[in-house]
Amino acid sequence: MGKGLAEVGSAWLSRNNPAAPSPVVAGGNLYGWNSRNVLCCWDALTGGIRWQAGEDTGGPQVLPAPAVADGVVIVTDLEQIRGHAVATGAVLWSQTLPGNGSTVLPQGGVAYVVDATGILGAHRIQDGRRLWQTLLVQRENGQRIDPITPCSDGRTLYGAGDFGVSAIDPASRRLLWNQGQDEVTGGVPVVSGGYLYTTGDGGVLDLTTPSGRASTSSIRCTAPPRRPRSSSSIR
């Protein structure tokens, strides 16, 4: 009989930034921020540090989680997006952002990031070149947003933040629709089963509606719709 979690000891421990998001696992390695905001690569099995990259900032900050794709560790650090080699941590490229960036969404050789000015930018993963950008939302008096990781259903990109949720066609780079904070706010969006799930105020957007308008039956759902029980489970 297998052991319960309480009976299993830790294989290894590392002191990390308590405000940092969960690390990313890829290729037998763990990528994340240590307690001094230095990007680290740990051996996932032993906890041994394979490499460290970046400057010691002297204390915890809230930095977005890294993303790993195509042999590159992609991070946003204050007003910058950088690509590091997965094997050594060497900086491959670096680009300035108009504002603090979200965690990156890598897809099809492109890294998508939302920054604090409300811009969704597309960067080529191999060299960091900005391919295009589009404004998700216009803020009054230059007010900044809290950028949140974009997501995708394979055809459409979705950006979220305290401005609500916006849908973008990456082929035409056109803003398809925006649901303002009166309806859906904040939270990392997740696409599944034709719905876009968000947190914050809570809400579900029906992706089958071209305008992004949520149906009256789902606008205030805070959890996926329940499936009916099978007849065998009903007494």
Helices and strands as residue ranges (DSSP letters): G 5-7, E 24-26, E 29-33, E 39-43, E 49-53, E 67-69, E 72-76, E 80-85, E 91-96, E 105-107, E 110-114, E 119-124, E 130-135, G 140-142, E 148-152, E 157-161, E 164-169, E 174-179, E 190-192, E 195-198, E 203-206, G 231-233
